């Protein structure tokens, strides 16, 4: 016999679907996080518990698709998806970026410049440090978890159509379509799009960038892109489209020739760091550096950039040239110098030589997402030129598919000791294996192994303080995942 539901205690008498039951589980997970559970994430200030639970559920669904480390030489699926979505990527001009290092920092700078001169912008970058919502930003702010769910639900039926016809879309393909759709819905007046992996076959390359930016090219992701640097350059040059403006960072001569060949092939205009634009002056300043930049449209002086390292100065002038190229700025109509100064002064690049702790009697703690030898070399150079540490201890957790020895060799000259550890990724190198490699590079007396990341950071701080001196520090590096997890340990909000 049925019983009227209004006679039952509150919450009973309601049939729950499997999806709702799953959502209830996620809600419990979020509540546990608020109460001090083991969840690595907590409800953002702008979200409700239910809204954030739905976001976690959507993100978990995406994780069931092929990971973004899987790349196939085809744009067929993503092209089909954006086609049924109405080609949302065709509604705004695009700055498209690829390269080995510096893409995200440069993307953030381009975004800041375009915003400061009055354009409404969208930015799509990867990977994220702490939360997937960081990848899709509008007006220089990540979309909310609730908005992420809305976009996901809008795109999902079309994605499932493509799944059934052409095979299952990857997580990155769906995220890319979500980014394009979010920008069209906003709507934005310009989009800054960072390649995920490679260039020619990356899902983002379904879009035609009005400006194609190539940051420095080196070896990384060899398991997907190979070990031939000229082949990698050809792969990345695939984002340079007919009639675009190619903004090229300084490259090795052979790499530069490959990029220029592509420009000739598709009749793209060319702007090169060190020729058409470049850093004219760089002076280390408190909290960053002061620059004079030669752009395509003129010289901009007295620029304060609150980021460290010569590589960030190069990223800044690359971003400046890209912004100038997008809006057609020239010698007779340069960007407003005050707008350029304001844009760079407000730039943040989380996880890129970011200071997460400092104080009287407490070691400075820096985090950096360097995950290949070139990135480690730039980090080591910046630590030498921009800081004056009397004792610096490293914390390193790195993916096993990286050139781990190369990373260690670049960092060895600047670190007094290193604590090797692990992050939460299934791809992370076992700490004992990493420790054995570190001993070969550093010597056994300079290496400690601590499997728990939080404990490793604490141990590194204690080792730094043993010197009993001022000017001691800790730098945590080796992976984007490592940087993101330590950023969360220090209660930094995703940006």
Buried (B, 14 or more C-beta within 10 A) or exposed (E): EEEEEEEEEEEEEEEEEEEEEBBEEBBEBBBEBEEEEEBEBBBBEEBEBBBBBBBBBBBEBBEEBBEBBEBEEEBEBBBBBBEBBEBBBEBBBBBBBBBBBBBBBBBBBBBBBBBBBEBBBBBBBBBBBBBBBBBBBBEBEBBBBBBBBBBBEBBBEBBEEBBEEBEBBBBBBBBBBBBBBBBBBBEBBBBBBBBBBBBBBBBBBBBBBBBBBBBBBBBBBBEBBEEEBBEBBBBBBBBBBEEBBBBBBBBBEEBBEBBBEBBEEBEBEBBBBBEBBBBEBBEBEEEBBBBBBBBBBBEBBEBBBBBBBBBBBBBBBBBBBBBBBBBEBEEEEBBBBEBBBBBBBEBEBBBBBBEBBEEEEEBBBBBBBBBBBBBBBBBBBBBEBBBEBEBBBBBBBBBEEBBBEBBBBBBBEBBBBBBBBBBEBEBBBEBEEBBBBBBEBBEEEBBBBBBEBEEBBBBBBEBBBEBEEEBBBBBBBBBBBBBBBBBBBBEBEBB
